[in-house]
Protein backbone atom coordinates (compact mmCIF):
# COMPACT_ATOMS: atom_id res chain seq x y z
CA UNK A 1 0.00 0.00 0.00
CA UNK A 2 2.80 2.40 0.88
CA UNK A 3 4.57 1.68 -2.41
CA UNK A 4 1.37 2.58 -4.29
CA UNK A 5 1.16 5.93 -2.52
CA UNK A 6 4.85 6.56 -3.27
CA UNK A 7 4.29 5.72 -6.96
CA UNK A 8 1.26 8.03 -7.13
CA UNK A 9 3.25 10.85 -5.50
CA UNK A 10 6.08 10.33 -7.98
CA UNK A 11 3.70 10.44 -10.96
CA UNK A 12 2.03 13.60 -9.64
CA UNK A 13 5.48 15.09 -9.03
CA UNK A 14 6.49 14.47 -12.65
CA UNK A 15 3.22 15.89 -13.98
CA UNK A 16 3.57 18.94 -11.74
CA UNK A 17 7.13 19.59 -12.90
CA UNK A 18 6.17 19.34 -16.59
CA UNK A 19 3.16 21.66 -16.18
CA UNK A 20 5.23 24.09 -14.10
CA UNK A 21 7.87 24.21 -16.83
CA UNK A 22 5.24 24.88 -19.50
CA UNK A 23 3.64 27.66 -17.43
CA UNK A 24 6.98 29.35 -16.86
CA UNK A 25 7.76 29.25 -20.58
CA UNK A 26 4.33 30.71 -21.44
CA UNK A 27 4.87 33.82 -19.32
CA UNK A 28 6.06 37.09 -20.79
CA UNK A 29 9.45 38.44 -19.92
CA UNK A 30 9.57 40.98 -17.12
CA UNK A 31 11.75 43.32 -19.18
CA UNK A 32 8.76 44.31 -21.32
CA UNK A 33 7.07 45.48 -18.12
CA UNK A 34 10.04 47.62 -17.14
CA UNK A 35 10.15 49.47 -20.44
CA UNK A 36 6.41 49.96 -20.29
CA UNK A 37 6.65 51.39 -16.80
CA UNK A 38 9.36 53.82 -17.85
CA UNK A 39 7.35 55.08 -20.83
CA UNK A 40 4.15 55.42 -18.79
CA UNK A 41 2.33 52.41 -20.21
CA UNK A 42 1.87 50.93 -16.74
CA UNK A 43 -1.16 53.14 -16.16
CA UNK A 44 -3.13 51.63 -19.02
CA UNK A 45 -6.12 49.37 -18.52
CA UNK A 46 -3.97 46.25 -18.88
CA UNK A 47 -1.44 47.54 -16.37
CA UNK A 48 -4.10 48.14 -13.72
CA UNK A 49 -5.96 44.85 -14.28
CA UNK A 50 -2.98 42.57 -14.78
CA UNK A 51 -4.16 40.27 -11.98
CA UNK A 52 -7.34 39.52 -13.91
CA UNK A 53 -5.63 38.97 -17.25
CA UNK A 54 -4.20 35.75 -18.63
CA UNK A 55 -0.73 36.79 -17.49
CA UNK A 56 -2.00 37.26 -13.94
CA UNK A 57 -3.59 33.83 -14.05
CA UNK A 58 -0.34 32.29 -15.26
CA UNK A 59 1.57 33.91 -12.42
CA UNK A 60 -0.98 32.70 -9.86
CA UNK A 61 -0.96 29.15 -11.27
CA UNK A 62 2.84 29.14 -11.29
CA UNK A 63 2.96 30.09 -7.61
CA UNK A 64 0.47 27.38 -6.67
CA UNK A 65 2.26 24.69 -8.68
CA UNK A 66 5.62 25.77 -7.22
CA UNK A 67 4.28 25.27 -3.69
CA UNK A 68 2.89 21.85 -4.67
CA UNK A 69 6.27 21.00 -6.24
CA UNK A 70 8.07 21.84 -3.00
CA UNK A 71 5.61 19.81 -0.91
CA UNK A 72 5.98 16.78 -3.21
CA UNK A 73 9.76 17.17 -3.12
CA UNK A 74 9.77 17.13 0.68
CA UNK A 75 7.39 14.17 0.88
CA UNK A 76 9.45 12.13 -1.57
CA UNK A 77 12.75 13.14 0.01
CA UNK A 78 11.77 12.36 3.60
CA UNK A 79 10.52 8.96 2.43
CA UNK A 80 7.43 9.13 4.60
CA UNK A 81 5.60 6.77 2.27
CA UNK A 82 8.35 4.26 1.54
Buried (B, 14 or more C-beta within 10 A) or exposed (E): EEEEEBEEBBEBBEEBBEBBEEBEEEEEEEEEBEEBEEEEEBEEEEBEEBEEEEBEEBBEBBEEBBEBBEEBEEBBEEEEBE
